[in-house]
């Protein structure tokens, strides 16, 4: 390498194609122009779509920067507690105001809907039902509720009785099997044990731990 050219900046030329697009396709300029326009339209749409969020982020950043510049560090714990109390009071006032405004808005909207319904004939200030009709409907609902409760209790009783009967049968079967097994063991002991061993076993000395003797 030439030492005279070591410190000279390297020349960077533009990007050159390895082939001539026009020689490959005569419609290349039209396609390239169409692609450029489409890319420009898509980028413009994305910018318009995210413009509001960008503005909101910029405004938030500016607000945070302003708060950081205007922030005064507290000098003691009492000052921190005083600031916290003040912030809590402001938040409580803001919350109460927001709830009151929402309640007022609901009342206003309800009044507007009622007025619109009354004008169109869908709403009437006169009651459509009397106290006797409401009381009869309530009595019918109570009767239906009691009927359903009675039906549920009867079904529950039937299921409970069936379950108790099943458990009783299982218990009786287990007792019968145990009695049969005890009778078989007793007969086997009568055949295999001697008379003295049977007396000791009957008195509870062996407690059923003896092994049967083989003759």
Buried (B, 14 or more C-beta within 10 A) or exposed (E): EEEEEEEEEEEEEEEEEEEEEEEEEEEEEEEEEEEEEEEEEEEEEEEEEEEEEEEEEEEEEEEEEEEEEEEEEEEEEEEEEEEEEEEEEEEEEEEEEEEEEEEEEEEEEEEEEEEEEEEEEEEEEEEEEEEEEEEEEEEEEEEEEEEEEEEEEEEEEEEEEEEEEEEEEEEEEEEEEEEEEEEEEEEEBEEBBEEEBBEBBEEEEBEEEBEEEEE
